[in-house]
Amino acid sequence: QVQLQESGPGLVKPSQTLSLTCTVSGASITSSYYAWSWIRQPPGKGLEWMGVIAYEGSTHYSPSLKSRTSISRDTSKNQFSLQLSSVIPEDTAVYYCARVTASYDYWGQGTQVTVSS
């Protein structure tokens, strides 16, 4: 019963850093050969892949967001996190965490983040 839950502030001011945490239950984020991803969906737009952290800790990011994005993990808590720096209003979106196998098989429910002053 794999479950993912996003958490973090729902409102971030422009220029600040957006920080979200995904808490995973029912699977270990260190178990071979899963990876763990962040995806977002701005209002009225499609899904945008942001990045991923693999079971061994390696990370990969969307080229368009790489300069502002950091994904990390806390294996003792079975959590992985997203930091998006220097946010702008266009970063407003529903942010999802998901597990990656042959597909993105398990998703969190998503959490709304609004960037506004």
Secondary structure, 3 states (H helix, E strand, C coil): CCEEEEECCCEECCCCCEEEEEEEECCCCCCCCCEEEEEEECCCCCCEEEEEEECCCCEEECCCCHHHEEEEEECCCCEEEEEECCCCHHHCEEEEEEEECCCCCEECCCEEEEECC
